[in-house]
Amino acid sequence: MSVLELDSRGRVTIPKEIRDQMEMEKRVLVINAGDHVKLIPLPSDPFKVLHGGFKTAKTFRELRREAESLARETFKED
């Protein structure tokens, strides 16, 4: 655990040890969680992280068509 100080512009430097442990690169997502702040490391290449995460025989075009159809059904005006 580290106690950090904000600089005059409100910035904080995350210690290298923590950046290395969390595999932080250049970008983080900052979330206001009410009484505290959450920092979530973002990968430099999000598609690389997702590679192999979805197993489907359908093409991207088929998946997109299905998603658009579902959206039209879901948000159809009465």
N, C-alpha and C positions, 0 to 999 in steps of 0.2 A: 504494500500500500504506500502511496506517495501523497504528500500534501503539496499542491502546486500553487503558484501565484499567477494571477492574471497580469499581463503587461499593460502598459498605458492604453493600448488599443483593444483590450479585452481578450487577448489571445493567451493560449496555454500551450506549452511545449510538453508533449507526452514523452516521458523518459524512453530512451532507446531500448532498454531492457523490456519494457512493456510492449513497445511497437514490434519488437522482434518476436516476443511470445505470441502476440495476437496476429502476427503476419500482416501488420498494417502496411499499406503501400502509400499512395498519395491521397486517397479520398476516404472519408468516413461519413456516415449518416449520423446526424445529430438529432436526437429526439428529446423533446421536453416532456419529461415523465412526472410533471407536477412538482414534487419536492426534490427531484434530482434530474440529472441529464444523463442520457445513454448515448454512447458512441459505438457505432457498429462499423467495423472495417468493411469497405467496399472493394471488391476485386478490380484490378485494372482491366481485365477482360471477362465480363460476366458470362459470356457465351462459353468460354473455356470451362468455367465452374459448372455450368449446366450440362456440358457434354456428357451424353450417356444417361442423363437423369430421366429421360422420357423414353419408354419403349413402346413404339407403335409402328404398325405397318402402313399407316396412312401417310399420304404426302402432306406437306405444309398446306398446299392449296385445298385439299379435302378438309383438313382440320379447320382452316379459315372459313370455308363455306358453311360447315356445320355450326361454327361459333356465330357467324352472321345470321344464320337461320334461327338459331336459338334466341339471339338478341331481338330479332324482329318479333318472334312469338311472345317473348317476355314483356316487351315494351310496346305492344300493340295498343293503339288507341281504341277505346270503346265507341 
